[in-house]
């Protein structure tokens, strides 16, 4: 009986919120508690079914007992028998009948009241459980929609940025291609001028002092050309190393930054590099040349695209400057 009273208090008082303390929490954070509430309701319903079964069994025993009392006791016929229709002076038969009928009716009434109250409590707890579950589902749906909306905004913004960068890169590549075509045309024109200069050179070499002066100027230009070639070779090696570090997954980033720093220092201090205006081109390479070959590539010269265009551009610029200065030497006062 103590266990039944505890069960009644737990289900009747704690379930209605009279004795227990209920704390309103976030449904999405307490999804495990809802599962435990459902299990607790199932255990309480099972206990109620067991209690009702015991009450039914008790009523059945009382009914059997009453039927047994209505039978005649042959060992004591005058006094021990219960006679429902007895009309003696004491009226003991009628008292026995009413005395046994009262507990039977009381148990039946208790069973009916208990079943009704238990069913109400079960329905109430089910309703509360489904309300909590519906509220949690609604909150999760709202959060899911907010996350989806935010992700879509982020994706749209990134797509716009990517499109801008692609357009900028495309325009930059077109400018480089047009510049390359222009340099090729200038090179063809320079080759024609070179042939003319070679003819004039042959004439001036046999003209005495003027030929010696012109020869000295040509030697200076050849020396400058050698310095420019050596500078471009060193720059090519450094840029190849820098691009290999950029495409590597294991080499630390600070090594690439150190190579870039050394190249910029040399471009700002070397007279030949200043004459070729290499500093601006190096900044463009460091900012825009992000091309890498596949991961299995072992040839360092396959990495990078913009750097090779600039190296070719600087090489043609060096030849152009050399030929322009040689042409200028032809019109010096000492050579006329």
Beta strands, then each sheet from edge to edge (+ up, - down):
end
